[in-house]
Structure formats: structure tokens, C-alpha cells
Amino acid sequence: MTYTVHPSAIVDDGARIGEGSRVWHFVHVCGGAEIGKGVSLGQNVFVGNKVVIGDNCKIQNNVSVYDNVTLEEGVFCGPSMVFTNVYNPRSLIERKSEYRNTLVKKGATLGANCTIVCGVTVGEFAFVGAGAVINRDVPAYALMVGVPGRQIGWMSEYGEQLQLPLSGGGQARCAHSSATYVLKDGLLSKQDAAQ
């Protein structure tokens, strides 16, 4: 075994877990889960069967990653944040055939106690603030807060807020990494260093 599992954790047969990953206290990983390299699953995390977690993700304590959720590389899931997989659940009505796919792209941060309603895509390096409720797609690098979630700014890959308008155009430099970001037609992209 090339990963670490705490004795109190349950990893069902068939689960694929990458090298250097850490599975902490009271975690349950279902047999169909695919977990990449260097992943940390904090205390009391649940990972469903139809889940893909990319390399170097950090899933903090008390997070349940339900079926049909995909996390790309380097996603951060803050403590007690929530994923859903059924849009209109009822205890008396079986809706397992109605699961909606949720995709969280590379480098995104999902703050503590936020909720990601199923069926959305959270863009690369987006930043969802603590307690926000996301019920629609989030653009790459967007800073989202509130209930329902609304965009209030842009974030660098380093995790610093950029001084840019929400729409239109502009350019900003991250104070920590010196990377340049370009806003055009309401979409933000990181400028290639060779340009």
C-alpha cells in the first residue's frame, strides 16, 4: 500500500487510491471511488462510489463527496462544506436515476460550510467563500459569496483578490506571484509568461 489509512477508516474493496494519499480518522471510501495521488481526506469524510478526486486535493473534516461529483487536480474542500446530487430530493420518492453531475475544476477553493447544488460546474481556480450557496455555474477565477452565491470579484491562482471590474476588460497582476491576468468580455484568463 502506497497510501496511509487510519485504523478507524473504512476503505471498501475496489477503491483506487493514489500514492502518498492520506485517509484520516472515521473516513469511509466506497469501492467505486477513484482518488488521485497526494490527496488528504480529513476526519469523518465520506467518498461515494461514482466519485473522482484528482491529484493533490484536500478534503477537510466532515465533507461528504457524493456520487456524480468530480474534483479535478488541486481542489480544496473546506470543513463541513456540502455537495448534493439530487436537485429535488424526497424521502418517499426514489431519485437515484436523477443524479446530476457536479464538476469542480482544477485549483478551485470551496470554503467552509458552503453548499454546491448539484448540476453545476465550478471553474478553474474559482474561490467560493465560506457559507455561500452555489446554484449556477461559476466562471474560472471568480470570487463568489452569499446566498444565493453572487460574484463580487476575481481571484489569482495564488489565492489573492485581483483589482478588476466584474465585467468588461482590464488587466491585473498578482502581488505575490507576479502573474498577469487579463479580463476580456467578462472572462478572466492568466496571461502566458512568454507573451
KAPEHU-V404144 format. One line per field, one symbol per residue. phi: phi as a letter, one per 40 degrees, with the letter a starting at -180 (. if undefined). A space follows every 10 residues. Layout:
phi=???
This chain:
phi=.bbbbcdccb bcdhcbbcdg cbbcdfcbbc cccbbccgcb bcdgcbbccc bbbcdgcbbc dgbbbcdgbb bcdgcbbcdg cbbbbbcbcb ccbcbccbdb cbbbcdgcbb cdgcbbcdgb bbcdfcbccd gcbbbadbcd gcbbagbccb cbibbccchb cccaccbgai aabcccbgcb bbbafgbbbc ccccc
